[in-house]
Amino acid sequence: MGEELKLLGVWGSPYSRRVEIALKLKGVKYEYSEEDIFHNKSASLLKYNPVHKKVPVLVHNGKPIVESQVILEYIDETWKDNPILPRDPYERAMARFWAKFVDEKCAPALWKSLMGAGPEREKAHEEAHELLNTLEGELKGKKFFGGESVGFVDIMANFVGYWVGVLEEAVGVDVLTEDKFPVLCKWAEEFRNCPVIKENLPPRDRMVAYFRDQRETITTFYKNKA
Amino acid sequence: MGEELKLLGVWGSPYSRRVEIALKLKGVKYEYSEEDIFHNKSASLLKYNPVHKKVPVLVHNGKPIVESQVILEYIDETWKDNPILPRDPYERAMARFWAKFVDEKCAPALWKSLMGAGPEREKAHEEAHELLNTLEGELKGKKFFGGESVGFVDIMANFVGYWVGVLEEAVGVDVLTEDKFPVLCKWAEEFRNCPVIKENLPPRDRMVAYFRDQRETITTFYKNKA
């Protein structure tokens, strides 16, 4: 078979990692190509994602798919083994709802609450708490958002499951604490310990160093501006 | 059959109308309930959408589905006649990509460019032009985003197809002009003239009056702040 599958990604990006997790859960082989997204975007990236010029891009037999959530649905519809989304239309709708909630509400609030500056950070901190509370309630009584195994929402929530802890260490602030969010903290641990997830997480030390640098740049920028 | 289908919506909301268009395209009967979203949210709305407390909410046999895009996918998976999304996984991915582009990029930029104030408005105006250019390119050579008939992207783009023209009239600014975007303008006309769409658009006069009021409130607020 002349099946060609290539992923353009960035090592520290939760969006790229979502796609890698899905492909690995499915047992689908792919070629990975690391992008220098900030300094030197490849000709492939510009060709295959002319609209956003961002990673991840999955190229299947020469045809590009863009946006991590869209890619996850494509993977699930193309390789049917080990389904990521539930089969029942209502449960699928619920998974899509929570995926959207995590991606569009929780992740940005958590990012600002950890990496933001000034009053924006304070506000985001409160907002993140409220959002995590809602997520905590949704997860109660379940091992994973997907039930007994990792599914669509768990993959979409990888930022909460891994990146948040890294950022907390990098900037010295705690948000996702066990006393406030015991269910989410347990989930995050289970998530990180799944073999497929574990072997696919970017190295923690390198991540912490990277975000510590980023945080300093942001703080300096904010000080000079104020 | 004890099938119960109820939609909580707001007459002037493009999000609510998306769901109505989809249900009407499918020929599915439903009961509609108008929400007073700004002054008096109903007990049903608070019960069925406790996370966002927003419309639209589709309640199917007592189970709520929230977020217009999620609802459209649910409708398409539950009532299979007159499919909204294409069958082929790659084409489905493309439809989801453009739906996201229209919903998360174009619509907010167009809204700010028409209803925003001050420098934010200027910036959004430029951004909206760039985004519409991209959309114009995607649509070239096609009658609808969905091909020969209205599909997922067309429904998601209803804000561009109808609301933008209303807002332009209400605030006296032109964005989507025929000389700059002939393909999109032709599409918008075709879209509005589809029988199912046509009979489901909110009345233009009421909309113009409503948005003119809104625009005045925003302008007054901005003047008092500046």
Interface residues (C-beta under 8 A of the other chain):
Chain A: V51 H60 K63 I65 V66 E67 Q69 V70 I71 E73 Y74 E77 T78 P89 Y90 R92 A93 R96 F97 K100 F101 T134
Chain B: V51 H60 K63 I65 V66 E67 Q69 V70 I71 E73 Y74 E77 T78 P89 Y90 R92 A93 R96 F97 K100 F101 T134
